[in-house]
Amino acid sequence: MKELRCKDVGFDCPGIVKAETEAEVLQLAAQHAQDAHQVTITPEMAEQIKPLIHDA
C-alpha cells in the first residue's frame, strides 16, 4: 500500500490518499487536488509529487 499526505505537498489539509500503486495514488491525489483545492495537477507537478509517495 502506498500513500501521500496532502500536507506533504504543501496544503493545509489532513487528507491522505492511499492506493496499491504509485500510479493509483497519483490519480486519486489529482482528483482530490481538483475537488478540495481547485488545483489541476500537471504532468510536471506529478513528477515533483512522486518522491513524496511512501509506503503506508
N, CA and C atoms as an extended XYZ file, in Angstrom:
168
Properties=species:S:1:pos:R:3:atomname:S:1:resname:S:1:resid:I:1 pbc="F F F"
N         0.845       -1.174        0.000 N   MET     1
C         0.000        0.000        0.000 CA  MET     1
C         0.894        1.242        0.000 C   MET     1
N         0.555        2.175       -0.866 N   LYS     2
C         1.282        3.438       -0.968 CA  LYS     2
C         0.380        4.552       -0.450 C   LYS     2
N         0.994        5.644        0.034 N   GLU     3
C         0.185        6.770        0.487 CA  GLU     3
C         0.884        8.095        0.239 C   GLU     3
N         0.058        9.132        0.177 N   LEU     4
C         0.523       10.500        0.003 CA  LEU     4
C        -0.303       11.378        0.921 C   LEU     4
N         0.376       12.145        1.754 N   ARG     5
C        -0.304       13.076        2.656 CA  ARG     5
C        -0.379       14.437        1.979 C   ARG     5
N        -1.558       14.998        1.974 N   CYS     6
C        -1.774       16.284        1.314 CA  CYS     6
C        -0.839       17.348        1.899 C   CYS     6
N        -0.639       17.314        3.218 N   LYS     7
C         0.225       18.314        3.849 CA  LYS     7
C         1.676       18.208        3.361 C   LYS     7
N         2.106       17.017        2.939 N   ASP     8
C         3.473       16.855        2.419 CA  ASP     8
C         3.652       17.570        1.084 C   ASP     8
N         2.540       17.810        0.391 N   VAL     9
C         2.589       18.503       -0.892 CA  VAL     9
C         2.532       20.018       -0.681 C   VAL     9
N         2.176       20.435        0.543 N   GLY    10
C         2.174       21.860        0.850 CA  GLY    10
C         0.818       22.451        1.174 C   GLY    10
N        -0.218       21.617        1.212 N   PHE    11
C        -1.554       22.114        1.540 CA  PHE    11
C        -1.817       21.968        3.032 C   PHE    11
N        -2.566       22.892        3.590 N   ASP    12
C        -3.007       22.801        4.977 CA  ASP    12
C        -4.268       21.945        4.984 C   ASP    12
N        -4.059       20.635        4.874 N   CYS    13
C        -5.165       19.703        4.668 CA  CYS    13
C        -4.798       18.372        5.316 C   CYS    13
N        -5.739       17.768        6.039 N   PRO    14
C        -5.456       16.482        6.685 CA  PRO    14
C        -5.611       15.281        5.746 C   PRO    14
N        -5.895       15.521        4.470 N   GLY    15
C        -6.158       14.435        3.529 CA  GLY    15
C        -4.983       13.494        3.337 C   GLY    15
N        -5.308       12.215        3.227 N   ILE    16
C        -4.324       11.171        2.941 CA  ILE    16
C        -4.895       10.306        1.829 C   ILE    16
N        -4.143       10.145        0.765 N   VAL    17
C        -4.561        9.307       -0.355 CA  VAL    17
C        -3.795        7.989       -0.257 C   VAL    17
N        -4.531        6.876       -0.287 N   LYS    18
C        -3.918        5.547       -0.204 CA  LYS    18
C        -4.386        4.715       -1.379 C   LYS    18
N        -3.458        3.936       -1.935 N   ALA    19
C        -3.783        3.026       -3.030 CA  ALA    19
C        -2.684        1.972       -3.125 C   ALA    19
N        -2.928        0.990       -3.969 N   GLU    20
C        -1.967       -0.112       -4.117 CA  GLU    20
C        -0.711        0.297       -4.871 C   GLU    20
N        -0.841        1.189       -5.846 N   THR    21
C         0.308        1.560       -6.665 CA  THR    21
C         0.527        3.067       -6.654 C   THR    21
N         1.734        3.466       -7.033 N   GLU    22
C         2.072        4.879       -7.144 CA  GLU    22
C         1.178        5.577       -8.167 C   GLU    22
N         0.912        4.903       -9.270 N   ALA    23
C         0.064        5.484      -10.314 CA  ALA    23
C        -1.347        5.742       -9.796 C   ALA    23
N        -1.881        4.798       -9.021 N   GLU    24
C        -3.217        4.982       -8.454 CA  GLU    24
C        -3.241        6.119       -7.452 C   GLU    24
N        -2.185        6.229       -6.645 N   VAL    25
C        -2.093        7.339       -5.691 CA  VAL    25
C        -2.093        8.666       -6.443 C   VAL    25
N        -1.312        8.754       -7.501 N   LEU    26
C        -1.268        9.995       -8.269 CA  LEU    26
C        -2.629       10.333       -8.865 C   LEU    26
N        -3.326        9.340       -9.359 N   GLN    27
C        -4.650        9.570       -9.942 CA  GLN    27
C        -5.629       10.069       -8.878 C   GLN    27
N        -5.650        9.417       -7.734 N   LEU    28
C        -6.549        9.831       -6.655 CA  LEU    28
C        -6.152       11.195       -6.091 C   LEU    28
N        -4.852       11.437       -5.994 N   ALA    29
C        -4.382       12.723       -5.491 CA  ALA    29
C        -4.761       13.853       -6.438 C   ALA    29
N        -4.683       13.601       -7.729 N   ALA    30
C        -5.070       14.615       -8.710 CA  ALA    30
C        -6.555       14.938       -8.572 C   ALA    30
N        -7.375       13.920       -8.344 N   GLN    31
C        -8.809       14.148       -8.164 CA  GLN    31
C        -9.062       14.927       -6.880 C   GLN    31
N        -8.368       14.567       -5.802 N   HIS    32
C        -8.514       15.284       -4.530 CA  HIS    32
C        -8.085       16.737       -4.688 C   HIS    32
N        -6.966       16.962       -5.362 N   ALA    33
C        -6.467       18.330       -5.554 CA  ALA    33
C        -7.490       19.173       -6.301 C   ALA    33
N        -8.116       18.577       -7.293 N   GLN    34
C        -9.130       19.305       -8.065 CA  GLN    34
C       -10.366       19.575       -7.215 C   GLN    34
N       -10.859       18.547       -6.528 N   ASP    35
C       -12.098       18.672       -5.762 CA  ASP    35
C       -11.940       19.554       -4.520 C   ASP    35
N       -10.871       19.353       -3.781 N   ALA    36
C       -10.718       20.027       -2.495 CA  ALA    36
C        -9.979       21.359       -2.586 C   ALA    36
N        -9.089       21.488       -3.571 N   HIS    37
C        -8.216       22.664       -3.617 CA  HIS    37
C        -8.310       23.444       -4.926 C   HIS    37
N        -9.135       22.969       -5.857 N   GLN    38
C        -9.294       23.604       -7.162 CA  GLN    38
C        -7.936       23.770       -7.867 C   GLN    38
N        -7.110       22.742       -7.755 N   VAL    39
C        -5.787       22.717       -8.380 CA  VAL    39
C        -5.750       21.561       -9.368 C   VAL    39
N        -5.321       21.857      -10.589 N   THR    40
C        -5.149       20.824      -11.601 CA  THR    40
C        -3.693       20.378      -11.591 C   THR    40
N        -3.487       19.087      -11.406 N   ILE    41
C        -2.132       18.534      -11.363 CA  ILE    41
C        -1.644       18.301      -12.788 C   ILE    41
N        -0.577       18.980      -13.139 N   THR    42
C         0.033       18.818      -14.464 CA  THR    42
C         1.010       17.646      -14.418 C   THR    42
N         1.411       17.135      -15.574 N   PRO    43
C         2.429       16.069      -15.579 CA  PRO    43
C         3.721       16.500      -14.872 C   PRO    43
N         4.086       17.754      -15.012 N   GLU    44
C         5.296       18.254      -14.345 CA  GLU    44
C         5.127       18.226      -12.827 C   GLU    44
N         3.946       18.620      -12.357 N   MET    45
C         3.680       18.586      -10.918 CA  MET    45
C         3.678       17.151      -10.411 C   MET    45
N         3.125       16.236      -11.196 N   ALA    46
C         3.082       14.828      -10.804 CA  ALA    46
C         4.495       14.286      -10.600 C   ALA    46
N         5.412       14.680      -11.456 N   GLU    47
C         6.802       14.229      -11.315 CA  GLU    47
C         7.421       14.750      -10.019 C   GLU    47
N         7.038       15.945       -9.595 N   GLN    48
C         7.548       16.510       -8.341 CA  GLN    48
C         6.894       15.851       -7.128 C   GLN    48
N         5.677       15.368       -7.302 N   ILE    49
C         4.947       14.734       -6.211 CA  ILE    49
C         5.387       13.296       -5.983 C   ILE    49
N         5.788       12.601       -7.025 N   LYS    50
C         6.146       11.176       -6.928 CA  LYS    50
C         7.083       10.858       -5.774 C   LYS    50
N         8.159       11.631       -5.561 N   PRO    51
C         9.061       11.297       -4.449 CA  PRO    51
C         8.427       11.405       -3.071 C   PRO    51
N         7.290       12.073       -2.963 N   LEU    52
C         6.614       12.248       -1.685 CA  LEU    52
C         5.712       11.068       -1.329 C   LEU    52
N         5.482       10.171       -2.288 N   ILE    53
C         4.673        8.979       -2.062 CA  ILE    53
C         5.535        7.958       -1.305 C   ILE    53
N         4.963        7.389       -0.254 N   HIS    54
C         5.719        6.413        0.532 CA  HIS    54
C         4.853        5.220        0.894 C   HIS    54
N         5.485        4.197        1.424 N   ASP    55
C         4.763        3.000        1.852 CA  ASP    55
C         3.934        3.315        3.092 C   ASP    55
N         2.724        2.819        3.103 N   ALA    56
C         1.829        3.051        4.232 CA  ALA    56
C         2.131        2.078        5.357 C   ALA    56
